[in-house]
Amino acid sequence: MRRRELLKLAQFRARLPNGVPVFVYQMGKVGSSTVYYALQSQWNGPSLHGHSFAGTHPDLRIGELYDWHRAGNPIRLVSLTRDPIARNISYFFHCFKAETGLHYTESEYSPEDLKHHFVSEFNHAAPDRWFKDHIRYHFGIDVFESEFPDRGFETFERDNVQLIVLRAELDDDSKSAALSDFLQLPEIRLQRCHNRASDKGYSRLYREFLSVARFPGDFVNVIYSSQYCRHFYGPALIAEMKRKWTLLEATGGATRARAA
């Protein structure tokens, strides 16, 4: 294992003269792997992918990048946002054993049991904290200082750092165009990857969960009232996401959503 990590580090160092390092740095389960794999094959400089940033990171390349940044050298960051309920469901299944105490192959939980656990036990605050605890903490960039545009992406710059933040929900053509402009490349071709819940061993359980994934209005309202949601998505998109996830109830012969 150590030998393989040292080889990766040597390859990272060898690519440094070819271009500014690009770090795809974001919370888990926001569709970042597609962006990372595209950069690996289409960016001449080094590109890395991670959810934390430290000189003591177990990935020696990220530790090296940390020291590179601290020395005042240029770095480019790519980060993504995602509908927090969709992201949290995906993360819940990704960490199924840690969340439920059982491997998914041993689980006898019904989809309704899992839904109750997801609502009452899962840490739903992670998306709201991530940009503050990671981007602002390490790079001094407060993404909440200026309005996030309707186009679904924005760029930031501070000292030796350039950052682009994109909504995961953007179509591939829009992401490609934004990334190409950010990296000053003719074209970034995004590649579908297999790091999706629908491709995992727990995919059947995941699909069953999604079939009942409608939640009480008060729960949905709390999620979408966060600074994160209000900043990156705005009223129209939030209303659409609420309709998608809110539990429906029958009233007077009609069916209506509990939350607007």
Buried (B, 14 or more C-beta within 10 A) or exposed (E): EEEEEEEBBEEBEEBBEEBBBBBBBBBBBBBBBBBBBBBBEBBEBBBBBBBEBEEEBEBBBBBBBBEBBEEEEEBBBBBBBBBBBBBBBBBBBBEBEEBBEEEBEEBEBEBEEBBEBBEEEBEBEBBBBBBBEBBBEBBEBEBBEEEBEEEBBBEBEEEBBBBBBBBBBBEBEBBBBBBBEBBEBEEBEBBEBEBBBEEBEBBEBBEBBBEEBBBBBEBBBEBBEBEBBBBBBBEEBBBEBBEBBBBEEEEEEEEEBBBE
